[in-house]
């Protein structure tokens, strides 16, 4: 079978690998669509384990079912989650599924940028969702990224009527904007450094889109009755995004770090100001099975409508072009690869 072997952001090769053999409790999925995540082009992170087959936003068709699998059958159209929790550890039992050690160590074989993937038994148990009949394979690739967004806003406790500031209007920022609008946010302000994405932010639900190089605080106060944001969602990994957020949140508000800088980068925090103003700093990573189920429902009933976010659907033979589109973050939103 053909796979995409990642060496670096500018070197993604079509190579051949054997179709993986499945065992008891496992299934084999023929991949029909695989989305490129922003994390797939975080070169500082990915290159450490290169060469490898990346990809974790997949939809496809079950073509083989292992012994003992009763809940799925050959021909089922599915989304498959790469990371799944154990559901029995202290983290899972207290709702922190994405802190579960099992979740951090599970994956499918060899990766989503392949013609076929073997789904381990634990992923079969809690990592497969049947695609609704009217949901296309391409739309289904949004289940995982939307689930991560759902988890972030759920943990942040977004309330109807709140002012939300989204820093960074790439795909995760746009999903945050779209979901916040669906959940009844009051004012939604978005920032980015490219005009293409600022226009996209307005298209997908932002009331105002501000170039991050401008005086964002001044514009925010102008447009929000001299108040800052109740919830600031950081969707850009630049250090400036992390630090700017600390000065754009209203007293009693929250900053959700959905994206963070590289591990060696330290973020200076004005602790005294945060203490005096009761500002909450929080993070969100990944998604739980509950978030994935919620994402399927929101996508299937069009509460979150992502159809126009798909800007490029490319074959494996154009994988280098696809990766560059995502890495350059200019004139693309969602790029999907098809084997």
Steps between C-alpha positions, in 0.01 A plus 500: 500500500603863452583719800634851548831490683577826679866608512440874547247761389663525157563130454196272513543192280259246358641163605387138509424298813324165552131518589499439878361168619231521767455281806213415735290799600648716223368639172658609174381831356540617143569872528284724282603841637765625741526860616831676562508639853703805597695273732607292198712795380650589839839408363687545830273232645453262210856484373618337824325177401543524123477315274151389588146483365295782652126572481230469765184658354373206299179364365459182303332165452548186705624230260599228746378409849704301750380214716275612784395834350122513520411869496638577152482325166661507161371796298439734796591863428699624799705768666786360708671675791875443527530572877257329738487497881482192722179629669594335832796698642465786749539758223220352292270450798537867596438627145862566401500242220770678299744474792464121490829319435325256266370786287853635460632164383227367269491542123410315186739321266680644312336845494213675327690591183478145369266301279417262787534525878484231766281606791619344830246333726495782757425753225223274371344502848482877546643675195263429211192700402265401220466783249143628459355410162504857366853581624770477235839349569653846456264658754570216740867599522384797711372276779833483684600868472149615591493264798819663630334841467187375674708377791681833530182707512332251731786518748508880470128514580405729211172675583246656266551872462869500588757687294747258346836595350665239277871557436596327176251422224636181355278192494488463880424869545224486240345195667511683834329800340235284335430301817492810722241650265294181514516503881368855522809712560430872499782677318769296324822675406767320298862584425757376250788640294367403155211671324381170353438356846355822636239486224439132581449588867221741408347247262480234770355708780730773632341842545834672460835386360809695606851472360717378787764758406254780583407622848268210585428623852388840375272346237358256752411778744346705218280217378404355838372790708841576653534142626753232421411140417330265746673206332821517298580189295860472380521307172848608392828359624698825483631630834343838422156334483550345845612826658251728323213286630591591859428866430179453304287317758244674720505482879359168612554360151683198361782436257485162325831388353389276216840545333832558675859592405781247460603313818815703567315832479398644836197730521543790746187533713403820689393299802412799718261641239335163452464458875346846554257457212418131554601396152489127426765348274419156364599254230324243288649204319335246275150356532313236696252247358219727624641795304528287187137388528395862546701602192322239287162637613588865443637427154213277396233753597702791354519689829863537402513522121850433369431426134652826372808457719631231265721692257716222356446128437815350352631153410803340664708591194463867597589450865790745499274771361241414764748519789638830376151647482447418867851596612491840328157576651407751231233413245352183639272395782450124504715280278392138457697217341341206321698178438 
